[in-house]
Amino acid sequence: MWRQFLGPFSVIVVILLFVPFNASGQTSSMLRVGFSRMVIGAVNENDAMAAVKIWASLIAKERGIPADTCPKIFKNVTETATALTDKAVDCISITVNEYVELGALVAGDRVVIGITSGSIMEKSMLLVHQDSGIERLDDLRGRKIGLLMHPRASLGPAWLDTLLARKDLGPAPDFFGQIIKTTKTGKAVLPVFFRHMDACLVLQNGFETMVELNPQIGQQLKVLSISPPVVPILFCFRADYNTPVRQEVMDELSLWHLNPAGRQILTLFQTDSLEEHPVSSLDSALELLAEHRRLCDKRMEGADTDATAKP
């Protein structure tokens, strides 16, 4: 379960906090790294900082990059955007949702993405019980649903809302009778299995792990819908940051699984490895978010029209 909860990119966001953060925006010869609070998940910050210190000393020794262990955590996109604009941070770990909001402030043709169960992608699954009589999405109106909330599932709510918008069923909070949020896959799946909840939205990897442990879960639950594969989290650089250190950092991340210190960190965060990929790897996630925004804007326009038409 740790693998599904933490997500591979939680490794990057914590371990890359190896240089002092310059809040004044002054030019610095040292790489300054920040990360969004959204990507940390359930990682214990004390454990994370211990791992930071180990890796920081190694990258300073082996790569010659000045290193420190003073992290900067951005609580929201506004804080992140300010730091990028002021050149107070050079590289950042963020969700794809935040990547879209930051726009031209982050760029580059290459990004670093974590691998879990052999893939950089995640799929969300909408599950119901075989004997529930629920056959279509609109059968869930007024029902109770469990919603998995963690970094690797950050695109799940947008996908679910998109499904509802396609059928003009309204936003999730209005459509469902009750939405129960949880950070554990089991706490979303088991209530559906025992018929205490009508549906759940979880990650395919997490669900398949549960089925391996208890095949009856796979026999009793069925997939009502499944999302396209998407990259939920990434590590990227400030748009105007172009120095040799940039590629050195990417190279170092991609080699973690080949050395003892790197494997120790990856094991701590239950991650297989990290890989550099073209930014086009984000295309399916960006398409999902673009459709979500388009349909939601259309829904809002319709609501405004209805409100105006009322006497």
Secondary structure, DSSP 8 states (H G I E B T S, - for coil): -HHHHH-THHHHHHHT--S---TT----SS--EEEEGGGTTT--HHHHHHHHHHHHHHHHHHH---------EESSHHHHHHHHHTT--SEEEEEHHHHHHHGGGEEEEEEEEEEBTTBS-B-EEEEEETTS---SGGGGTT-EEEEE-SGGGTTHHHHHHHHHHHTT---HHHHSSEEEEES-HHHHHHHHHTTSSSEEEEEHHHHHHHHHH-HHHHHHEEEEEE---B--EEEEEETT---HHHHHHHHHHHTGGGSHHHHHHHHHTT--EEEEEEGGGGHHHHHHHHHHHHHHHHHHHHHHHHHHH--
